[in-house]
Amino acid sequence: MKPTITIEYCPKCGWLLRAAYMAQELLTTFSEEVNGVLLKPSETSGRYTISINDLEIFDRKLMGGFPEIKQLKQLIRDHVSPDKSLGHSDK
């Protein structure tokens, strides 16, 4: 079964658009490798995490900010399709 990516974001912080943009980028890049991307409003203020199934791969508070799309695609790729080339995002 293909993995599902979950982006949990703080709606009070106004991060829905950021989460939607990242979801769009991930679905474009990994359309054949993932089941989908779930946007999940968090009940915890300031939360912005990204997980693949139950494995958390990114936490804004631990990382000190938001990921660049290039970095995020590399993180996702390493878990869902390690042999996939990301073209210019690999450089």
Beta strands, then each sheet from edge to edge (+ up, - down):
strand 1: 4-9
strand 2: 36-41
strand 3: 48-52
strand 4: 55-59
sheet 1: 2+ 1+ 3- 4+
end
